[in-house]
Amino acid sequence: MRIVVIGQKWLAATVAADLAAAGHDLHIIAPNAEDRLAVAAHALGVPLSLHGPGRRLDGTAIPPCDLAVAAHCHVFLPAEARAAARHGVIGYHPSLLPLHRGRDAVWWTIHNGDPVTGGTVYRMDDGYDTGPIVAQEWCFVRADDTPASLWRRDLAPMGQRMLGGVVARLGEGGALPETPQPELRPRLGPLEQPASLGG
């Protein structure tokens, strides 16, 4: 398949290398020439585009392709950009969506004392981490974890494995399952109780 990889750092570079090794035809979009993803593009000998420091990708930035894969991606991909990919854009988010949407998901996991977390591959839409879920995996959070240790030990390798698995399934002709994200229920305050619990 012709795949565009958008992202940065270790996760995006590793995913790109895996996809190239699997025989896919890649085009890479990285934030700058020094990023590990850009370095990987040169090492792999594949086309490279740089999107610069902005938070929104230009509508024509993604070339026509079968699929776009967002790995450690911190830019918004508008509908006109996503439309260039025949099978859309899938992304990896390091939480069990809909929990901890946004850029600081791993920090919030540690800050909230979550005992369990995980990763989600989802189809990107017009929201921030709101698209339908394609795949999820979970892991335990250790008592002494920091955001960095949790990311490096479990969540980044999980993203590499999950994105590769989803792409392989699509490449074999399998349809990607899509489950809408459930609505988050607001937390009850200390003096609030559900009516069914009584007083």
Number of C-alpha atoms within 10 A of each C-alpha: 16 17 25 27 29 29 27 22 19 19 24 29 26 19 24 30 18 16 20 17 11 12 10 17 16 24 21 25 26 25 22 16 16 10 17 20 30 26 17 20 24 14 10 14 12 15 14 20 17 15 18 14 10 11 12 13 20 15 14 13 16 24 16 17 19 17 24 30 27 28 28 21 23 17 18 17 25 17 13 14 20 25 20 21 20 13 16 18 24 24 24 28 27 30 26 21 24 18 17 18 17 15 15 12 19 23 16 17 22 19 11 8 13 13 12 13 23 22 22 26 29 28 24 25 18 12 10 12 24 18 21 21 24 19 20 19 16 16 16 12 20 14 10 8 13 16 17 11 14 23 17 14 11 18 27 22 15 23 27 20 13 21 24 17 13 18 20 15 13 14 14 8 8 11 10 16 11 14 13 13 15 12 8 9 6 6 7 9 7 6 5 9 11 8 7 6 6 6 7
